Amino acid sequence: NSIEFTGPLHATVVKQVRLKNPGNKGLMYSAILVGKDADNFSLPKGNTVIIAPMKQGSINVEFTIRFLHPAEAVLILISNKIDGIDGATLTFSMKSEVKRIDPVGIVKCKSPCYEL
């Protein structure tokens, strides 16, 4: 499973990972970001998600595109026991890509092109 963060340079992109609990007991997951660029990704709403039986839950991952080179990290969701049951450990590969570069501002100047 892969999550792609694409957008213009300096944009903040938020992706939501939805988790389903098909069982009849609650699940809780703790999220960990690992990898060479993991510091550039964040979990703005916390790193824990609790999913009620037969319901869905989600966790947000945020990334601000600060460099032209692609960033890579891995999101690991580790199940913690609730109601005596464990869920599967889930992993997602995360990659970024700069789609365009928008100017931050425009500066107008006047100067001679050539002087003797």
Phi, psi and omega in degrees: 000136184227142177240125182252131177252103182239148179165185179284159177302137180076004178277150174258125182245131178244129176243145181247126177260117181264135180239135179251142175245099181279352184276177181258014175231151182292152177235150174226134179239142171251134183259141177227136175255125180228160177124174186295331181248020184301331180294340180276346178259153178215164178244086189296335181257019179099168184254016180234138175227134177247130183242118178291159178303137178060026181234181177242153173223167179214157175226135181265139175239131184242142179216130174256121183283104183250346184229157179285331181285150179294141175258145180224141176202174179233133174262121179247126177250114183254129181284137172247145184291129167227137181057026176074018181232143177251142172263174179286148173284133183244142177230143179226130175277134181239134181222149177244156177211131177277122181268329179200165178240112177266139178293141177285326179193170179236132178244126177259133178224154174236130176202153177292142180282331184210137175232140176288000000 
